[in-house]
Amino acid sequence: MASPKKKAFALRLDPGVHAAVERIAAAELRSANAQIEILLREALSARGVKMPIAKPAKRGRPPRDT
């Protein structure tokens, strides 16, 4: 499920671009969606666009209520 802080939208990609993104994502053990976000952040950074640092996703099980 998407985080409430993330914006969801449809993205149309050329099949060759999508296949390349999926190959890179698999090699880096990421989803294609996460890989696209990383590629976009890298492109924005290369253009000098300042971006806030994203918090890493929480991992593991949620704490047990006692």
URDASUL-V269468 format. One record per backbone hydrogen bond with DSSP energy under -1.0 kcal/mol. CO is the residue of the C=O (numbers start at 1). NH is the residue of the N-H. If there is no record, write none. Layout:
CO/NH
CO/NH
This chain:
3/6
14/18
15/19
16/20
17/21
18/22
19/23
20/24
21/25
22/26
23/27
24/28
25/30
26/29
31/35
32/36
33/37
34/38
35/39
36/40
37/41
38/42
39/43
40/44
41/45
42/46
43/47
44/49
45/48
